[in-house]
Amino acid sequence: MPQYSDKVMDHFTKPRNIGEVEEPDGVGEVGNPVCGDMMKFTIKVKDNRIEDVKYLTFGCGAAIAVSSMVSEMARGKTLEEAKKITNKQVAEELGGLPGNKMHCSNLGADALHKAIDDYMAKEKVSAG
Amino acid sequence: MIVRCQVREGLISMKDINLDYAAAAPLDKKVLEKMMPFFTEHYGNPSSGHILGEKPKAAIEEAREAVADLINAEAKNVIFTASASEANNLVIKGLVKAGKRKGNHLIASSIEHFSVLNQLKTLKKEGYRVTLLPVDKFGMINPKDLEAAIDDQTILISIQTANSEIGTIQPIAELSALARERNIPFHTDAAAAAGWIELDVEKMGVDLLTLAGDQFYGPKGSAALYVKRGIRLMPQIEGGIQEKGLRAGTENVPAIVGLGEAAKIAKDTNSERTGKLAAIRDQLKESLFKAVPNLHLNGHPEKRLPHNLNLSVEFVEGEALLMRLQIAGIYVSSGSSCTSQALKSSHVLSAIGRPPELAQGSLQLTLGPNSSAEDIPYITGQLSEIAALLRNMSPLYHQYLKEEKTNASV
């Protein structure tokens, strides 16, 4: 088992914002069981801000901690701000991730961005 | 039970339950006692011509007798190595290099240890043909598949006695008979099996057999290879003529002595020790299946190593399970990709047809000297709680619940 930072262990043992928001405005899924990690982010958007964000995650300790951290980082941010969150920043906020976890488990920001893109695509359709 | 506190602040468990004895087990105290004098007192080199070498030399031969006795072989056909991996390398590379039998084809099972599989991969690159036999959903090889794979170019068949991960025991005698009819050398890697099930090279009909002391309470760095008379191997470590010239290097006398003592103990108390652990294993299995829904047994329901239990906890990933269990003071291993150095999920679980999500959620539980039925309620309670907690955040589980609901309403 890799050596995780205290911050990772904290988010792994006490993950924040688990679940799915009701009637989500955007849904973003990444990963698959073959690689071992899967994340599903759902967001609620109000006045261009992420009012609520939740996730479901199948994965290792790092994947769970990453999801939890991303949900905390994204909450309350404008969509533009949230789009700027990178996987690298998430890892930094977690006090670093073991090298081999950087690619396979650090997918939280990608899942969040997908949820935002999903929301924007729907907005476009309803506006158009 | 030993009480140990977890080092990390806030993550404290008063429990200390090892369910990963296949990874490492404590040395049997009797084994340690027997080894001790050979570190400082009888420290001589067995190859010396003078008196200092006498005791160590005699001790090595005594250990050779004990190991031979464990597998019903003759002592002169047993050599010592530093690991089962080394023994497996000596078998495959040594036999290919010896080139006694003309041919370019090797056969093994698809669930062999990497010390067999990776060598075959290398040989394939060098132009050899390799057939990896499939296994059924329990991990069993069908002798018909072996028969069909053999051709006139086959120079070696290597099939493990039992699988370390899922515990499945192969019908070695039946398989080796096919090799003997055609005069093809048959090797079995019995590293996971030795000390746990009866091994008899005559009954099994094998030409080569690998075993490892650390798998039955002997020291790490102690292993042996049985080589039937008439089988020619080229040494892979060249130098002096220790171990009949098959393995150069000054003998690790304490480790060899430890292996011999562990073999003696395993031979003497085999049925009692294994019977006790098999009973605890069966109780644990029953208790877990009762408490945790969507649990799957990996490996054969009956033909399996007595101390082995392998389960897949559906909808969750193994490393997360392993970490949560560790916080609860329970140590296990998993076949998930995240817990492997290579970041690949278990080749054994994929060979038995487990889909990736079930391979990712696998737990390998192996019992050992401190295993007790008293711990079963605690283990069951913890696994049940942890599985529920991780499932609650698993997209696969939520998807399953939705499908269940739809099915129920139809």
Interface residues (C-beta under 8 A of the other chain):
Chain A: M1 D6 M9 F12 T13 P15 I18 G19 E20 E29 N32 P33 V34 C35 G36 D37 M38 M39 K40 Y55 L56 T57 F58 G59 C60 G61 A62 A63 I64 N100 K101 C104 S105
Chain B: R8 L11 F315 V316 E317 G318 E319 A320 L322 M323 Q326 I327 S336 S337 C338 T339 L343 S345 P355 P356 E357 Q360 N392 M393 S394 P395 L396 H398
